[in-house]
Amino acid sequence: MTTLGIVSDTHGYFHPNLPDDLAGVDRILHAGDVGDLSILDGLEAVAPVTAVWGNVDDASIRRRIPEHQRVTVEGLDVWMTHIAGRPGRWQQGMGDRLQADPPDVLICGHSHILQVERVAALGDMLFVNPGAAGRQGLHQEKTCLRLTVEDGRATEAAVVHLDREDSSSAPQHTEP
C-alpha cells in the first residue's frame, strides 16, 4: 500500500497544516502553480515530491520541474499536469492525448475546484483535482488530498480541509 499526498495551486503559500496533514504519505504530488521553490523544499521535508509547473510559475521553477509528469506508483499509471480541463471539457488537445494513451489517474490543478471523478469514456480513469492549498483564487476552502494506492488501483481518496478549526478532525473519505 502506498499513500500519495496531492496538492495544487499553492501560489507561493506553504500552509502551516501541510506537514501534519501529509505526515506519513509516501510521496507528494504537486499539480502546479507552485509559486516559489521554497514550497517544494518544504514539501520535500515531509516526503519525496514529484511536481509540474503551472501558468503562474516562473523560469526558475520551470527549469526545475516539467509541464507534464507520468509516473507509475505500485503499478498505477499516473499522469499529472497543471491545466487539463475536466471530464467532458478538456483543455484543447488534452482530450485527444487522453484518448490516445489514457492513464489510470489524471491529476491536474488550475481551476481551484476540488473534484474526484471516474471517467468511464477513458477506461474508468480517475480524474483528480485536489482544489487549491494557497491563499490566491476564488476557492472558499484550502484543500489537498490523500490517495491510497493498493495493487495498481486507487482505493481511497481522503479530502483534507487545511483550514479546519479542529485540528483533530478526520479527513473526508470517498472511494475513487
QUIBEL-V65573 format. One record per residue. RES is the residue in one letter. NEAR is the number of other C-alpha atoms within 12 Angstrom. Layout:
# QUIBEL-V65573
((RES & NEAR) (RES & NEAR))
This chain:
# QUIBEL-V65573
((M & 20) (T & 25) (T & 29) (L & 41) (G & 43) (I & 49) (V & 55) (S & 55) (D & 49) (T & 45) (H & 36) (G & 28) (Y & 27) (F & 28) (H & 29) (P & 20) (N & 27) (L & 39) (P & 24) (D & 19) (D & 35) (L & 38) (A & 21) (G & 21) (V & 29) (D & 27) (R & 33) (I & 40) (L & 49) (H & 52) (A & 51) (G & 51) (D & 43) (V & 46) (G & 32) (D & 28) (L & 31) (S & 18) (I & 34) (L & 36) (D & 23) (G & 26) (L & 38) (E & 25) (A & 21) (V & 25) (A & 27) (P & 24) (V & 31) (T & 38) (A & 45) (V & 42) (W & 40) (G & 35) (N & 26) (V & 25) (D & 30) (D & 20) (A & 18) (S & 16) (I & 28) (R & 23) (R & 14) (R & 20) (I & 29) (P & 24) (E & 29) (H & 27) (Q & 27) (R & 25) (V & 24) (T & 23) (V & 29) (E & 21) (G & 18) (L & 28) (D & 25) (V & 36) (W & 36) (M & 44) (T & 39) (H & 42) (I & 35) (A & 34) (G & 27) (R & 31) (P & 28) (G & 19) (R & 13) (W & 19) (Q & 20) (Q & 14) (G & 14) (M & 26) (G & 23) (D & 16) (R & 17) (L & 31) (Q & 18) (A & 12) (D & 19) (P & 27) (P & 32) (D & 34) (V & 39) (L & 48) (I & 48) (C & 48) (G & 45) (H & 43) (S & 30) (H & 36) (I & 26) (L & 34) (Q & 31) (V & 34) (E & 27) (R & 24) (V & 25) (A & 15) (A & 16) (L & 24) (G & 18) (D & 19) (M & 29) (L & 37) (F & 39) (V & 49) (N & 44) (P & 46) (G & 41) (A & 45) (A & 49) (G & 38) (R & 26) (Q & 24) (G & 20) (L & 16) (H & 21) (Q & 18) (E & 24) (K & 35) (T & 39) (C & 47) (L & 43) (R & 41) (L & 45) (T & 32) (V & 31) (E & 17) (D & 15) (G & 19) (R & 28) (A & 36) (T & 23) (E & 24) (A & 32) (A & 32) (V & 38) (V & 35) (H & 35) (L & 36) (D & 24) (R & 21) (E & 11) (D & 11) (S & 16) (S & 14) (S & 14) (A & 16) (P & 24) (Q & 19) (H & 18) (T & 19) (E & 19) (P & 27))
